[in-house]
């Protein structure tokens, strides 16, 4: 049984909130102690790491975080050995941060349990039996990902978990879309969206194993305050509905026979189609407009498109884990603006299989 998903009261499995206090017997840089997963492994931390060496990489230090991370990827194949070596060092440092983060979960030392009071023994026991972690998201999709994963795996195996695997699967940046595609009907193509905090990814799911990518769109979260901010939340909601309706209209006009079902992956925690009450992130705060967001979005999209539309809502971590259905003792972590987490469902009911 998965204590995060199979029994109430449901506990958020957030990787962003896991705090690295101490790992007795394992060296931890002082600057990393007491840091959370978000502080160590989110895109802001990676961009700050690159920015400190921007001159070495010949990158303008004032670039936005996403541009810095994207531009770093070319440095791994740079002919200048100094730049190449520095890029590898950035990836390896991220791998060590990931390893320490995972060891915190695998070992469950009392000092780290004490700062996560929302988790009980069953949550820590569940993590103790994880033996495979797949990593996805934009940060892990380029050259950095495999280096960081290999570094993390070697470090974890050297510290007591000899059979542990950390891998970057194909389609790492699109894992939530591939997961959402598993809900596609057999008789028509379906639109799938991944609403993140950095960008919105889109695709046409012609089948659970055949996705036709569409250009990314800017996130509706950009330059808006978070929290219980009704005006900002209304802007997010309006832009989300615009993106879905405009995409549906354009794809249908191109002659693609579309299903009335749409899959929307959101970077927020959900329970039965509604954001969790404690999640007031960019998308989580949409709960203030309705008691059931999935029904609310379905109704508004139906009105806009003048046809019955059913929107399936999926948490981004849950969606990213769905391509690995049937794989036990496995977790999937996505790395972007923040960290997402999901666990593969027990049953594999579709044709899609992604192997590392």
Steps between C-alpha positions, in 0.01 A plus 500: 500500500616852418434711811510818291217399266308199630360600837364809672606729652705572188848639555676710237819319385671827402871475422527877525443487875741219587772662711862380511606550861758225552607158372727353767809356336442679169682830429265789426629844395407756761322716241262213420401418858142578603409569137183363344473316171362816342794705625759248384356360179249744350580703191576811707784317679642367173482842334678660798773236471546580130481875561793482742711368210332696221828660394667162463212377285497826299136554598343832605435476874175696465327239284172361638537170685342290224729651235811440711410135548422455132824668391702281738407193295723605210796529739512120541607464138720810497841458337657712773605242759473747786135573421427131440653401836314775686168388354570142614578634848161673514325175403697295749424744781130468422540123505651515849218724619249251359682210666490668842133582451421137416713363783300720737187320382646150481662508843236693688739606776319636809661843456337536157168348605473755776477790253228330292221454758229452236657165404444205730696173520305349208610777261867455593466120485355526151797707381742254661392231252545714187780360282456687169460870435429633153580868453319727257420861429678762295810516721568127457418482130830637368862404550487583871243229580694179428814636671307604810311168509818291465670707772203459734478126436871443569486706821190319631645157418821592682300591811306184573255445213692282256206419274355850473438644152465862388415535131393758243245339266429604141258791467609626844357848443171361367429231760180669628367522143574132438329417826196711411485325162414178681153639556445542124197321350551243227279666239634857476802720563509687831665825602737480797645799685770530765448828687827570677642806669758560224306409184192322372573188295239370258452197277245308300475145635411289198533194725658428839835446327486759219525869589520786252665791680370855466705815574530594864311801633599746774384397845196684635690525831761745374539828689198432721507487881425166664280427798138599557504776242162492328582741216818313405318167530225626271762601242655153521162335459405717203828437321477125565153487346614714206797271427293182507210641297724664240710185461191281463352735238823517297565125505140415415510752212807318362288191445608288797198315645518587869346325795274696731742403778803716587776420749637791703811441710538761774798584718295469817381225732154365423249280676218366282519786252538784750819671626595401851380758759858570609628559145479871412759493224436653158252229399401381847338834579244443222310308769364832628265521200333161538452197719609270213748639248476212252124551461541879491758490218295245307191722517682817396680329212171351383348849492794648313520222242123449479527125538525262797859491629631295789831613646697240695728659760829335596770601745830543311684244712219248466495547123879465474484167683222349288731386214667265751180331613558157645854572620526444876737671747525796258464876524507766229635847578474790258731801517391842383407817683431264789508123553210271416454149636291204393481125551405260218155344528496126558314408183625563147188541289649663189743420225755767591822381659806719556824335604820673614 
